[in-house]
Amino acid sequence: MPAHAPLIEHFLLAARSSEIRTLDQLAQSCQLVTSACELIHELQRERGISNIYLASGGKRFGTEREQQRKRSDTAERHFHDYLRHVQEGDSRLWGSASLFHRIARVLLQLEDLPELRKGIGDQTLDTATSTEAWSGLIAGLLAIIFEAADIATDSEISQALVALFHFLQAKEHTGQERAWGSVGFATGRFDPELQARLQHLRDSQQRCLDVFIRFGGESERAKWSEIEASSGTAELVRLRWIVDGFDPASPIPAGISEIWFAVATERIDRMRDVEQQLSASLLAMAQSRLEQARKALQENRSRLQAEPDAESEPVSPLSLLLESSEGKSASLSPSGSVRALYDLLQEQAEHLQQMSDQLEEARSALTERKLIERAKGILMQYQGLTEEQAYRRLRESAMQANCRLVAVAEKVLGAVEGSVPGRASPGSH
């Protein structure tokens, strides 16, 4: 028996206990994500309805707007109820300073909702201002989910959060396409700037969906394939052709705006089904991982408390270390106290290494997103480009250089930040 066996046992079990605490807090974060998802969906729908209402001068979707406001209010109340649950100490939310800051910022943005709705009702806002206001609020909610994914320390949960976040982001781009397309169809015209914006939103949807397909579950991917092959998607494609081939000499009848909204809404509602399935899988996974960790802790305690086998020969720590380094099995009788300690150490090391490898894969997708967003921001700041133009510039550069978009983003960041004294390079973050 090692002289410090009780101390070794304490920290072996403490490692498992720490994992349980982390998983418990992560499960609470998953609850936050689910609540945010509900609110995002309702606000996306209200944004589209508001655009048609504004573009039609208040002649269309007045009743629908009032009905949707009530749905959004219900989702907002659920979101607030969960956060009060956390505030009152009934649960411990896993988070960072950045996550809590994001939550506070969204709560402040929600305070401005009545004023936004009044401006829409009074027709004192234009569609562009309204859309930007709604999109800013939704972006804040999506940032909460991004932060939850970015700080998740369990590999399975992290991958599930990455899949969910990117699917939600794809759905948000689809929602923005619905909102801006509603403006064009309601006014009967699509200028080049609006056409470019809609094309950018389509490209952004696909980019996010590619990440979702990489990390999403098999059933969720299959459900998405069904949506892509549906008649509703085919109808959406036909309406997109109208947008791309718009001729100013042939105005589009304003009534088509309602057809556009219905077709785009059907797609978004079906995406909501996939989103809910992803959320349910995430919650179930968090609970399952928590139960597994608790079971593993109990098994570890049992193995460490087991009485040594009197007939077994004592095993020295040195022989166990040599055996492990040579890759030989360390699965002899667990009744020996030394054997139990070293077996558990080796099993935990392998468990942590596997989690680390899978976690790195999931976080790479989030890191790439951060780099691309920062590169777009730099192009917008220093070259006066819009977001769509900045993204198009990055994409064209990637195609010309035959490399990935993230590689171009890294070059942009390196060129700008490397030339500013005191600024760190992108890879140092």
Disulfide bonds with the S-S distance in Angstrom:
none
